[in-house]
Amino acid sequence: MKNMCTYRMVVFGLLMVFGITSCKVNHSETTQNQLADTKVSDLNGLQNSQSNAISPILVGTNVWFINPSKQVWDLTEQSGVKSIRIGGHAYDVNMPSKAELLDWVKKIQSIGAEPIMQVSQYDSPEAAADLVTYFNVDLASGKPIKYWNIGNEPWLQNKKPNLSEVGPMVEKYFKPRAVAMKAVDATIKIYGPDLCYYIDEAINDLFGGANDISGKIPGKEYYYCDGISWHRYPQDTNINLAYEGIENFRESIVKCKAKVDSVNILHNRTGDDALGWGIGEYNAKGGPQVHTWENGQMFGGVLDLCMKYEATYATTWSMFEHNGDRKGSDFSFIDGAHMTPRPSYRHMQMIANNFSGEYIDGKSTLKDIITFGSKQGSKISVMIMNRSDKTVSFNLNLNDQKVSNDSDLVQLNIDANTNLSYNGTMEPLASMALVFDNGKIEKTVYTNKDFINELPATQSVLK
């Protein structure tokens, strides 16, 4: 980096090239069909529903690669992401300078996103505390950083020891750094240990087990760790990410939420002190899989599950790397050929820009269709993803009416406690966001055809 000596620049550069392998390796106008049979009714009289609150920083990404260009930062801002993590393997081994970190933090905060700052598992507790002092006491960027990580993928970085050894290994470095960091600012939230996947043995040990890091720091009213964080990159190249990829995440997410709930009961953690969870990194296996339509719909499905099971954040890996060349370690959400947002970006954008307030689960009579929603005040947002290669006509009811197979139309249900309904048609391999508010519908449609032709989503307003 520009503020490091030459030797450190070389070492960090090599780590940038080789360190990211981790668990990643092993449009124009709406068509007539899309507008056909559209019906809107009874947009008034909306009532509140009982559902999960959506985290305001849920949709996020990782900044990775020295000095991202202005175009990359601008596109990242336009994506609508609410959080950006500064972390990864190379940062763990050789932390960037304060000047570099400050530059990134200022850029992240300037676009309205929340930084998530990683400290090293290898540097001293004093070094971790010094970074908290710099940002949260000295207020180097003008605003404190709330969310922090300690270390990155410890099992992998330590040459994959027996899984029974991970808990003691993490506890040994995690607790001293957490103590030092919270002595500087007890209000920060520390998530960890950012395992390269949801490793049951390690999680069970570290959260409520023999090497528990989820309890209170002795003599204090605050805790070592405030959230379970882990990563996921489905490794099978022969799966359809829009189907099997989503299911690959589901098991880990369900287990994680159950673990969080049990630990909160164990330690009587409630309110702001309640243990949370987040995904620090996620994507497809590698460049060829990342640059696909189905990866975008997998992102939509992962964020659906994260809202449903109350994640704090889900930060994809990453903004831009490897020149977006669609090969091995290209995990960008921007394609490098023409700096065009990929389907992963577009699905993140649709959710970040439209979903807030309370999450509402969805039902569909066709397994190829995923639907879910949210409600904030009078605004109701609905996502519909057609994963099939066939045109689908559907009926959407935004109440608790039972979904049935009595109609030729696919029946969709989002229980928003209103009589609003909508009939429509979707192209094959298409995703649609509908926002109902003030007697009108804002409609965003993005299709596989748009992806192939490097076109943005189509937006329209229906009254």
C-alpha positions in Angstrom: 0.0 0.0 0.0 1.0 3.5 -0.6 1.6 4.2 3.1 3.6 1.0 3.8 7.2 0.4 3.1 8.1 -1.4 -0.1 8.5 -4.8 1.5 5.1 -4.7 3.1 3.6 -3.6 -0.3 5.1 -6.7 -1.9 4.0 -9.1 0.8 0.5 -7.7 0.9 0.2 -7.8 -2.9 1.2 -11.5 -2.9 -1.3 -12.2 -0.2 -4.0 -10.4 -2.2 -3.3 -12.8 -5.1 -3.1 -16.0 -3.2 -4.9 -15.3 0.1 -8.4 -15.0 -1.1 -8.8 -18.7 -2.1 -10.2 -19.6 1.4 -13.3 -21.7 1.0 -14.1 -20.3 -2.4 -11.8 -22.7 -4.3 -12.7 -26.6 -2.9 -34.1 -2.8 -20.2 -35.8 -1.1 -22.3 -39.7 -1.3 -21.8 -41.8 -4.0 -20.2 -43.0 -6.5 -22.6 -46.7 -6.9 -23.4 -46.8 -10.3 -21.6 -45.4 -8.7 -18.4 -48.1 -6.1 -18.4 -51.0 -8.4 -19.4 -53.8 -9.2 -17.0 -52.6 -6.7 -14.4 -55.1 -5.9 -11.7 -54.9 -3.8 -8.6 -57.6 -3.5 -6.0 -58.2 -2.0 -2.6 -54.9 -0.3 -1.8 -56.3 1.4 1.3 -57.0 0.3 4.8 -53.6 -1.4 5.4 -53.0 -2.8 8.9 -49.8 -3.8 10.8 -48.7 -7.5 10.7 -46.7 -9.5 13.2 -43.4 -10.4 11.5 -39.6 -10.2 11.9 -37.9 -6.9 11.7 -35.5 -6.6 8.8 -32.0 -5.4 9.8 -31.3 -1.9 8.3 -27.8 -3.1 7.4 -28.7 -6.5 6.0 -27.7 -6.2 2.3 -23.9 -5.7 2.1 -20.7 -6.5 0.3 -16.9 -6.7 1.0 -14.3 -4.1 -0.2 -11.5 -6.1 -1.6 -8.6 -4.9 -3.7 -6.4 -1.9 -3.1 -7.9 1.5 -4.0 -11.0 0.5 -5.9 -11.7 2.9 -8.7 -14.2 5.7 -8.5 -16.4 3.8 -10.9 -16.4 0.8 -8.6 -17.3 3.0 -5.6 -20.0 4.8 -7.6 -21.6 1.5 -8.8 -21.4 0.1 -5.2 -23.3 3.2 -4.0 -25.9 2.7 -6.7 -26.4 -0.9 -5.6 -28.0 0.4 -2.4 -25.9 -1.8 -0.1 -26.3 -0.9 3.6 -23.1 -2.5 4.9 -19.5 -3.0 3.7 -17.1 -5.3 5.4 -13.4 -4.6 5.5 -11.8 -8.0 6.1 -10.4 -11.2 4.6 -7.4 -13.5 4.7 -4.7 -11.0 3.6 -6.1 -8.3 6.0 -5.8 -10.8 8.8 -2.2 -11.6 8.1 -1.1 -8.1 7.2 -3.5 -5.3 8.2 -3.7 -2.2 5.9 -2.4 1.1 7.3 -4.7 3.4 9.2 -4.6 5.8 6.3 -5.9 3.2 3.9 -8.6 2.0 6.3 -9.7 5.6 7.0 -10.0 6.2 3.3 -12.3 3.2 2.9 -14.3 3.9 6.0 -15.0 7.5 4.8 -16.1 6.2 1.4 -18.4 3.6 3.0 -20.0 6.1 5.4 -20.4 8.7 2.6 -22.6 6.3 0.6 -24.8 5.7 3.6 -23.5 2.2 4.4 -22.2 0.8 7.7 -18.6 -0.3 7.9 -17.8 -3.7 9.4 -14.2 -3.6 10.5 -12.0 -6.7 11.0 -9.0 -6.7 13.4 -6.3 -9.4 13.1 -6.2 -12.6 15.1 -2.4 -12.4 14.8 -1.8 -8.8 15.9 -1.8 -8.1 19.6 -4.9 -7.2 21.7 -3.3 -3.7 22.1 -3.2 -3.3 18.3 -6.9 -4.2 18.1 -7.7 -1.7 20.9 -5.7 0.9 19.2 -7.8 0.6 16.0 -11.0 1.0 18.1 -9.5 4.1 19.7 -8.6 5.6 16.3 -12.1 5.2 14.9 -14.4 5.4 18.0 -12.6 7.7 20.4 -10.5 9.9 18.1 -13.3 9.7 15.6 -10.9 9.7 12.7 -13.8 9.5 10.2 -16.2 11.7 12.1 -18.4 8.7 13.1 -17.7 5.7 15.3 -17.8 2.1 13.8 -20.3 -0.1 15.5 -19.7 -3.5 14.0 -16.3 -5.3 14.3 -14.9 -8.8 13.5 -11.9 -10.6 15.1 -10.0 -12.7 12.7 -11.0 -14.5 9.4 -11.5 -18.2 8.7 -9.3 -19.5 11.5 -9.7 -23.2 10.8 -8.5 -22.7 7.2 -5.7 -20.3 8.0 -4.4 -22.7 10.6 -4.1 -25.6 8.1 -7.4 -27.3 8.9 -6.7 -28.8 12.3 -9.1 -31.4 13.8 -12.4 -29.7 14.3 -12.3 -30.4 18.0 -9.3 -28.0 18.2 -11.0 -25.0 16.6 -12.9 -23.9 19.7 -9.9 -23.7 22.1 -7.8 -22.1 19.3 -10.4 -19.3 18.7 -11.1 -18.7 22.4 -7.4 -18.2 23.0 -7.1 -15.2 20.6 -10.7 -14.0 20.6 -11.2 -13.2 24.3 -8.1 -11.1 24.9 -8.9 -8.9 21.9 -12.5 -8.6 22.7 -11.6 -7.5 26.3 -9.1 -4.9 25.0 -11.5 -3.6 22.3 -14.5 -3.2 24.6 -12.4 -1.6 27.3 -12.0 1.3 24.8 -15.7 1.3 23.7 -18.1 -1.1 25.4 -20.9 -0.2 22.9 -19.3 -1.9 19.9 -20.7 -5.1 18.5 -18.2 -7.9 17.8 -19.1 -10.7 15.5 -17.0 -13.8 14.9 -15.2 -16.0 14.3 -16.0 -15.8 10.6 -15.5 -19.5 9.9 -15.2 -20.5 6.3 -18.5 -22.4 6.7 -20.9 -23.2 9.5 -18.7 -25.7 11.3 -21.0 -27.4 13.9 -18.3 -28.6 16.2 -16.7 -25.2 16.5 -19.9 -23.2 16.8 -21.3 -25.6 19.5 -18.0 -25.3 21.4 -17.7 -21.5 21.1 -21.3 -20.6 21.8 -22.5 -22.2 24.9 -19.9 -25.0 25.0 -16.6 -25.6 26.7 -14.8 -22.7 25.1 -17.8 -20.3 25.3 -17.2 -16.8 23.9 -20.8 -15.7 24.2 -20.9 -14.9 27.9 -20.2 -11.8 29.8 -16.6 -10.5 30.3 -15.9 -11.1 34.0 -16.8 -8.0 36.1 -18.5 -6.3 33.2 -22.1 -5.9 32.0 -21.1 -6.6 28.4 -20.1 -9.6 26.4 -17.1 -11.0 24.6 -19.0 -11.7 21.4 -22.3 -10.2 20.1 -22.9 -12.3 17.0 -22.1 -15.6 15.2 -20.5 -14.9 11.8 -19.6 -17.4 9.1 -19.0 -17.7 5.3 -20.4 -19.9 2.6 -19.4 -20.8 -1.0 -21.3 -23.8 -2.4 -18.6 -26.0 -3.9 -20.4 -28.3 -6.2 -20.1 -27.1 -9.8 -22.9 -29.4 -11.0 -25.8 -27.7 -9.1 -28.3 -25.1 -10.2 -27.6 -22.3 -7.8 -31.1 -21.0 -7.9 -32.3 -24.3 -6.5 -29.6 -26.4 -4.8 -27.5 -23.3 -4.1 -30.3 -21.8 -2.0 -30.9 -25.1 -0.2 -27.1 -25.3 0.5 -27.5 -22.2 2.6 -30.8 -23.0 4.3 -29.5 -25.8 6.6 -26.8 -23.6 8.0 -29.0 -20.6 8.4 -31.7 -22.6 10.2 -29.1 -24.1 12.5 -27.5 -20.8 13.2 -30.8 -19.1 14.2 -31.5 -22.1 16.5 -28.1 -21.7 18.1 -28.5 -18.0 18.6 -31.9 -18.5 20.2 -30.5 -21.2 22.6 -27.5 -19.1 23.6 -29.8 -16.1 24.3 -31.8 -18.3 26.7 -28.7 -19.7 28.2 -27.1 -16.3 29.1 -30.4 -14.4 29.4 -29.3 -12.1 26.6 -32.2 -9.8 25.6 -32.8 -6.6 23.8 -29.7 -4.8 22.6 -27.6 -7.4 24.4 -29.1 -10.3 22.4 -26.7 -12.4 20.4 -27.2 -12.0 16.7 -25.8 -13.6 13.5 -24.4 -12.6 10.1 -22.9 -14.0 7.0 -19.5 -12.3 6.4 -18.9 -13.7 2.9 -21.0 -15.6 0.4 -21.0 -16.3 -3.3 -20.8 -19.1 -5.8 -17.7 -21.3 -6.1 -15.7 -19.2 -8.6 -15.7 -16.8 -11.5 -17.5 -19.0 -14.1 -20.4 -19.7 -11.6 -20.4 -16.1 -10.2 -21.1 -14.7 -13.7 -24.5 -16.5 -14.1 -28.2 -15.7 -13.9 -28.8 -18.5 -11.4 -26.2 -17.0 -9.0 -28.3 -13.8 -8.9 -31.4 -15.7 -8.0 -29.4 -17.6 -5.3 -28.5 -14.2 -3.9 -32.2 -13.3 -3.8 -32.9 -16.6 -2.0 -30.1 -16.2 0.5 -31.3 -12.7 1.4 -34.8 -14.0 1.7 -33.6 -16.6 4.3 -31.5 -13.9 6.1 -34.6 -11.7 6.5 -36.7 -14.6 7.6 -34.2 -15.8 10.2 -33.2 -12.3 11.3 -29.6 -11.9 10.2 -27.9 -8.7 11.1 -25.9 -8.6 7.8 -25.1 -10.6 4.8 -22.0 -9.2 3.0 -21.2 -10.8 -0.3 -17.6 -11.3 -1.4 -17.1 -8.8 -3.1 -17.2 -5.4 -4.9 -14.6 -6.0 -7.6 -11.6 -8.2 -8.0 -9.5 -10.0 -10.6 -10.6 -7.4 -13.1 -14.0 -9.0 -13.3 -12.7 -11.5 -15.8 -15.1 -14.4 -15.1 -12.3 -16.7 -14.1 -11.1 -18.4 -10.9 -11.0 -15.8 -8.2 -13.4 -13.3 -9.8 -16.0 -12.9 -7.1 -17.1 -9.4 -8.3 -20.7 -8.2 -8.4 -19.6 -6.1 -11.4 -18.5 -7.7 -14.7 -15.2 -6.4 -16.0 -15.9 -6.5 -19.7 -18.0 -3.3 -19.7 -18.2 -2.7 -16.0 -21.8 -4.0 -16.1 -23.6 -5.0 -12.8 -24.1 -8.8 -12.7 -27.3 -10.6 -11.7 -26.0 -10.9 -8.1 -25.7 -7.1 -8.0 -29.2 -6.6 -9.5 -30.9 -8.9 -7.0 -29.1 -7.3 -4.1 -30.2 -3.9 -5.5 -33.8 -4.9 -5.8 -33.9 -6.0 -2.2 -31.8 -3.2 -0.7 -33.9 -0.5 -2.4 -37.3 -2.0 -1.7 -37.4 -4.2 1.4 -37.5 -2.7 4.9 -39.6 -2.8 8.1 -41.1 -6.2 8.8 -40.4 -9.3 6.8 -43.4 -11.3 5.5 -43.0 -14.9 4.4 -44.5 -16.0 1.1 -46.3 -19.1 -0.2 -46.5 -20.4 -3.8 -48.3 -23.3 -5.4 -45.4 -23.8 -7.8 -42.0 -24.8 -6.4 -40.2 -22.9 -9.2 -41.5 -19.6 -7.8 -40.0 -18.0 -4.7 -42.0 -15.1 -3.2 -41.5 -13.1 0.0 -42.4 -9.6 1.1 -42.0 -6.8 3.6 -44.1 -4.0 5.1 -43.2 -0.6 6.5 -46.1 1.7 7.2 -48.4 1.8 4.1 -45.6 0.4 1.9 -45.7 -3.3 1.0 -42.9 -4.8 -1.1 -43.1 -8.2 -2.8 -40.3 -10.2 -4.5 -41.3 -12.9 -7.0 -38.6 -15.0 -8.6 -39.4 -17.4 -11.5 -36.6 -20.0 -11.6 -38.2 -22.0 -14.4 -37.6 -21.8 -18.1 -41.4 -21.3 -18.7 -43.7 -18.3 -18.8 -45.8 -18.2 -15.6 -49.1 -16.5 -15.0 -49.9 -15.9 -11.4 -52.4 -14.5 -8.9 -50.9 -12.6 -5.9 -53.0 -12.1 -2.8 -51.7 -9.9 0.0 -53.8 -11.4 2.8 -54.1 -14.7 4.7 -56.3 -16.3 2.1 -55.2 -19.9 1.8 -53.1 -20.6 -1.3 -54.7 -23.4 -3.4 -54.3 -25.3 -6.7 -57.9 -24.6 -7.7 -56.9 -22.2 -10.5 -54.9 -22.4 -13.7 -52.9 -19.5 -12.3 -50.0 -20.0 -10.0 -51.3 -18.9 -6.6 -49.0 -16.6 -4.5 -49.7 -15.4 -1.0 -48.1 -12.7 1.2 -50.0 -12.0 4.4 -49.9 -8.2 4.7 -53.4 -8.0 6.2 -54.9 -6.2 3.2 -57.3 -7.1 0.4 -54.9 -6.0 -2.2 -54.4 -8.4 -5.1 -52.4 -8.5 -8.3 -52.5 -10.7 -11.4 -49.6 -10.9 -13.8 -47.3 -12.9 -16.1 -43.6 -13.5 -15.8 -41.1 -14.4 -18.4 -38.9 -17.5 -17.9 -35.9 -16.9 -15.6 -37.1 -13.6 -14.3 -37.3 -11.7 -11.0 -39.9 -9.0 -10.2 -40.1 -6.5 -7.3 -43.5 -4.9 -6.7 -44.0 -2.0 -4.3 -47.6 -1.1 -3.4 -48.1 2.3 -1.8 -50.4 5.3 -2.1 -52.7 3.7 -4.7 -50.0 2.8 -7.1 -47.5 0.0 -7.9 -43.8 0.5 -8.7 -42.7 -2.5 -10.7 -39.1 -3.6 -11.3 -38.4 -6.5 -13.6 -35.0 -8.1 -14.4 -34.6 -11.1 -16.6 -32.0 -13.5 -17.9 -32.4 -11.8 -21.3 -31.5 -8.5 -19.7 -28.4 -10.2 -18.2 -27.3 -11.7 -21.5 -27.8 -8.3 -23.3 -26.1 -6.4 -20.4 -29.3 -4.3 -19.8 -30.5 -3.0 -16.5 -33.8 -3.9 -14.9 -37.0 -2.4 -16.3 -39.0 0.0 -14.0 -42.5 1.1 -14.4 -45.4 2.6 -12.4 -48.9 1.2 -12.5 -51.9 2.9 -11.2 
